[in-house]
Amino acid sequence: MVWGSRALLRKYGNFIDDLRIYVKGGTGGMGHPRLGGEGGRGGDVWLVAKEKTTLKRIKNRFPQKRFVAEAGTNSSVSALKGEKGTDCEVDVPLGISVTSCDGKQIGELNKAGERILVARGGIGGCLVTNFLPLKGQIQIVHLDLKLIADIVTTLKPELGKIMYPDYKQVSVADLPGLIEGAHANKGMGHKFLKHVERTKQLLFVVDISGFRLSSKTRFRTAFETVLLLTQELELYKEDLRTKPALLAINKMDLPNAQDSLNELMKQLQNPQDSLHLVEKELIPQSTIDFKDIIPVSAHTGEGIEELKTCIRKSLDEEAEKENEEYQKEKLHILQTSEV
């Protein structure tokens, strides 16, 4: 259940999916009490969504993780109204959820160019403040990344792309094995399940020989593993099971793999006929109807090209459906406005 997708990916290395940073708005400028001049407002701190940016890059580039905007300029005889301090803009990756230190959500950044104000600058000295400037807002904010990918597999954490001859690129978020209880935050739990929420499709990778997490856990057949993965997704967030899904059956190079595959295909085609063989605790409310089931071997490379083709075909089909729905909705709006 662990290696199927590695042959698909151009590896980008380990990534960070959460980060805490210190942000401080700039202090306002001094007012000029004798002439009634107002100091400039301090600069603000903004988070700006930008493509090809990672939390790891932010951490490496700014190890102190402190972001402070510029102070406003003081009022003077030559310029009674002080200039506003320069804003501090922090580039963050797409898919960021921003929360305050007390857990209150500030906002989300899902598209390039979207911005969130996280620390407002202090006002400059003026009559109301006895011409003394105010300090800018200070807070610790938590950046939580939920990957925006085309495909999610159910294995080791990795982020990469599938490259096609026509230069089409498909993002793949490769997640760790979902152990029993992941929905209840057991193991890595929610830390990795959260990445499934924003993906377009799911890719299950299951060993044909079955799976056993450790000597302390029970052995699960390939069929039981599929049910287990389905249940963990369902218990974490019920609508995840409605996402389009593919199933890759790995380790087809093992002896008797074909016989095991034939048996598994029978079970998947009519799952209700085999559920009596499975513990009740493993049975999800409903099973997933996989768009394609592809036997592969990460060891020999068997089936990998077919899997890549199926992924591309499935994504293209879903994109076409979305486009048709968009066109229908647009036509409906036009017809309604004419009436």
Secondary structure in CASP SS format (residue, H / E / C, confidence):
PFRMAT SS
TARGET T0000
AUTHOR 0000-0000-0000
METHOD secondary structure of the structure
MODEL  1
M C 1.00
V C 1.00
W C 1.00
G H 1.00
S H 1.00
R H 1.00
A H 1.00
L C 1.00
L C 1.00
R E 1.00
K E 1.00
Y C 1.00
G C 1.00
N C 1.00
F C 1.00
I C 1.00
D C 1.00
D E 1.00
L E 1.00
R E 1.00
I E 1.00
Y E 1.00
V E 1.00
K E 1.00
G C 1.00
G C 1.00
T C 1.00
G C 1.00
G C 1.00
M C 1.00
G C 1.00
H E 1.00
P C 1.00
R C 1.00
L C 1.00
G C 1.00
G E 1.00
E E 1.00
G C 1.00
G C 1.00
R C 1.00
G C 1.00
G C 1.00
D C 1.00
V E 1.00
W E 1.00
L E 1.00
V E 1.00
A E 1.00
K C 1.00
E C 1.00
K C 1.00
T C 1.00
T C 1.00
L H 1.00
K H 1.00
R H 1.00
I H 1.00
K H 1.00
N H 1.00
R H 1.00
F C 1.00
P C 1.00
Q C 1.00
K C 1.00
R E 1.00
F E 1.00
V E 1.00
A C 1.00
E C 1.00
A C 1.00
G C 1.00
T C 1.00
N C 1.00
S C 1.00
S C 1.00
V C 1.00
S C 1.00
A C 1.00
L C 1.00
K E 1.00
G C 1.00
E C 1.00
K C 1.00
G C 1.00
T C 1.00
D C 1.00
C E 1.00
E E 1.00
V E 1.00
D E 1.00
V E 1.00
P C 1.00
L C 1.00
G C 1.00
I E 1.00
S E 1.00
V E 1.00
T E 1.00
S E 1.00
C C 1.00
D C 1.00
G C 1.00
K C 1.00
Q E 1.00
I E 1.00
G E 1.00
E E 1.00
L E 1.00
N C 1.00
K C 1.00
A C 1.00
G C 1.00
E C 1.00
R E 1.00
I E 1.00
L E 1.00
V E 1.00
A E 1.00
R C 1.00
G C 1.00
G C 1.00
I C 1.00
G C 1.00
G C 1.00
C C 1.00
L C 1.00
V C 1.00
T C 1.00
N C 1.00
F C 1.00
L C 1.00
P C 1.00
L C 1.00
K C 1.00
G C 1.00
Q C 1.00
I E 1.00
Q E 1.00
I E 1.00
V E 1.00
H E 1.00
L E 1.00
D E 1.00
L E 1.00
K C 1.00
L C 1.00
I C 1.00
A C 1.00
D C 1.00
I E 1.00
V E 1.00
T E 1.00
T C 1.00
L C 1.00
K C 1.00
P C 1.00
E E 1.00
L E 1.00
G E 1.00
K E 1.00
I E 1.00
M E 1.00
Y C 1.00
P C 1.00
D C 1.00
Y C 1.00
K C 1.00
Q E 1.00
V E 1.00
S E 1.00
V E 1.00
A E 1.00
D E 1.00
L C 1.00
P C 1.00
G C 1.00
L C 1.00
I C 1.00
E C 1.00
G C 1.00
A H 1.00
H H 1.00
A H 1.00
N C 1.00
K C 1.00
G C 1.00
M C 1.00
G C 1.00
H H 1.00
K H 1.00
F H 1.00
L H 1.00
K H 1.00
H H 1.00
V H 1.00
E C 1.00
R C 1.00
T C 1.00
K C 1.00
Q E 1.00
L E 1.00
L E 1.00
F E 1.00
V E 1.00
V E 1.00
D E 1.00
I C 1.00
S C 1.00
G C 1.00
F E 1.00
R C 1.00
L C 1.00
S C 1.00
S C 1.00
K C 1.00
T C 1.00
R C 1.00
F C 1.00
R E 1.00
T C 1.00
A H 1.00
F H 1.00
E H 1.00
T H 1.00
V H 1.00
L H 1.00
L H 1.00
L H 1.00
T H 1.00
Q H 1.00
E H 1.00
L H 1.00
E H 1.00
L H 1.00
Y H 1.00
K C 1.00
E H 1.00
D H 1.00
L H 1.00
R H 1.00
T H 1.00
K C 1.00
P C 1.00
A E 1.00
L E 1.00
L E 1.00
A E 1.00
I E 1.00
N E 1.00
K C 1.00
M C 1.00
D C 1.00
L C 1.00
P C 1.00
N C 1.00
A H 1.00
Q H 1.00
D H 1.00
S H 1.00
L H 1.00
N H 1.00
E H 1.00
L H 1.00
M H 1.00
K H 1.00
Q H 1.00
L H 1.00
Q H 1.00
N C 1.00
P H 1.00
Q H 1.00
D H 1.00
S C 1.00
L H 1.00
H H 1.00
L H 1.00
V C 1.00
E C 1.00
K H 1.00
E H 1.00
L H 1.00
I C 1.00
P C 1.00
Q C 1.00
S C 1.00
T C 1.00
I C 1.00
D C 1.00
F C 1.00
K C 1.00
D E 1.00
I E 1.00
I E 1.00
P E 1.00
V C 1.00
S C 1.00
A C 1.00
H C 1.00
T C 1.00
G C 1.00
E C 1.00
G C 1.00
I H 1.00
E H 1.00
E H 1.00
L H 1.00
K H 1.00
T H 1.00
C H 1.00
I H 1.00
R H 1.00
K H 1.00
S H 1.00
L H 1.00
D H 1.00
E H 1.00
E H 1.00
A H 1.00
E H 1.00
K H 1.00
E H 1.00
N H 1.00
E H 1.00
E H 1.00
Y H 1.00
Q H 1.00
K H 1.00
E H 1.00
K H 1.00
L H 1.00
H H 1.00
I H 1.00
L H 1.00
Q H 1.00
T H 1.00
S H 1.00
E H 1.00
V C 1.00
END
